[in-house]
């Protein structure tokens, strides 16, 4: 899935945001990979909190697609990967 509209860039916490246990570490320029434990206990709870910050239905749909992918990775014991530029 490609974030052509830059939604994640608008929603991702800053790297120095210590309240973000997971999403702030998504690297714009390299690979970021989450395992099952990270997906279940850190990624999904934090990802779901982004819906409150979504300003449009399109952004909420994007969040839902990534959440569904993360849920599939969790259920099938796969890694969730983000690929930077």
PLY file of the C-alpha trace (Angstrom):
ply
format ascii 1.0
element vertex 85
property float x
property float y
property float z
element edge 84
property int vertex1
property int vertex2
end_header
0.00 0.00 0.00
1.33 3.42 -0.92
0.69 6.61 1.04
0.58 8.85 -2.05
-1.10 11.70 -0.21
1.31 11.81 2.73
-1.28 11.04 5.40
1.22 9.27 7.63
3.55 12.25 7.53
0.78 14.45 8.89
-0.19 12.01 11.64
3.05 10.40 12.79
4.35 11.73 16.12
7.65 13.59 16.18
10.73 11.50 16.91
11.23 13.27 20.25
7.63 12.55 21.39
8.27 10.14 24.28
4.53 9.45 24.61
4.77 7.50 21.34
6.18 4.04 22.06
6.09 2.92 18.45
4.92 5.15 15.61
7.55 7.84 16.10
10.16 5.30 15.01
8.74 4.81 11.51
11.72 5.85 9.39
10.94 7.97 6.31
14.14 6.90 4.55
14.58 3.24 5.44
12.71 0.10 6.42
10.74 -0.12 9.66
9.54 -3.57 10.67
7.20 -4.53 13.52
6.85 -8.06 14.90
3.75 -9.66 16.40
4.41 -8.54 19.96
5.01 -4.97 18.84
1.93 -5.02 16.61
-0.36 -6.30 19.35
0.93 -4.37 22.35
2.27 -1.13 20.88
1.49 -0.56 17.21
-2.27 -1.23 17.11
-3.22 0.65 20.29
-1.18 3.66 19.21
-2.39 3.44 15.60
-6.02 3.44 16.73
-5.40 6.67 18.60
-4.67 8.39 15.27
-8.34 8.26 14.24
-9.04 11.16 16.62
-6.56 13.29 14.69
-7.85 12.35 11.23
-9.49 15.36 9.61
-11.18 13.70 6.64
-12.94 10.49 5.79
-10.14 9.67 3.33
-7.58 9.77 6.13
-9.80 7.54 8.30
-10.08 5.07 5.41
-6.29 5.07 5.03
-5.90 4.40 8.75
-8.44 1.58 8.51
-6.57 -0.05 5.65
-3.29 -0.03 7.56
-5.06 -1.27 10.70
-6.58 -4.16 8.73
-3.16 -5.01 7.33
-1.63 -4.93 10.81
-4.43 -7.15 12.13
-3.79 -9.64 9.32
-0.07 -9.64 10.14
-0.94 -10.31 13.77
-3.31 -13.17 12.96
-1.00 -14.82 10.42
2.17 -14.15 12.43
3.72 -11.92 9.76
5.85 -8.83 10.05
4.41 -5.40 9.30
6.83 -3.37 7.20
7.01 0.28 6.25
9.36 1.19 3.43
10.77 4.70 3.26
11.92 6.58 0.19
0 1
1 2
2 3
3 4
4 5
5 6
6 7
7 8
8 9
9 10
10 11
11 12
12 13
13 14
14 15
15 16
16 17
17 18
18 19
19 20
20 21
21 22
22 23
23 24
24 25
25 26
26 27
27 28
28 29
29 30
30 31
31 32
32 33
33 34
34 35
35 36
36 37
37 38
38 39
39 40
40 41
41 42
42 43
43 44
44 45
45 46
46 47
47 48
48 49
49 50
50 51
51 52
52 53
53 54
54 55
55 56
56 57
57 58
58 59
59 60
60 61
61 62
62 63
63 64
64 65
65 66
66 67
67 68
68 69
69 70
70 71
71 72
72 73
73 74
74 75
75 76
76 77
77 78
78 79
79 80
80 81
81 82
82 83
83 84
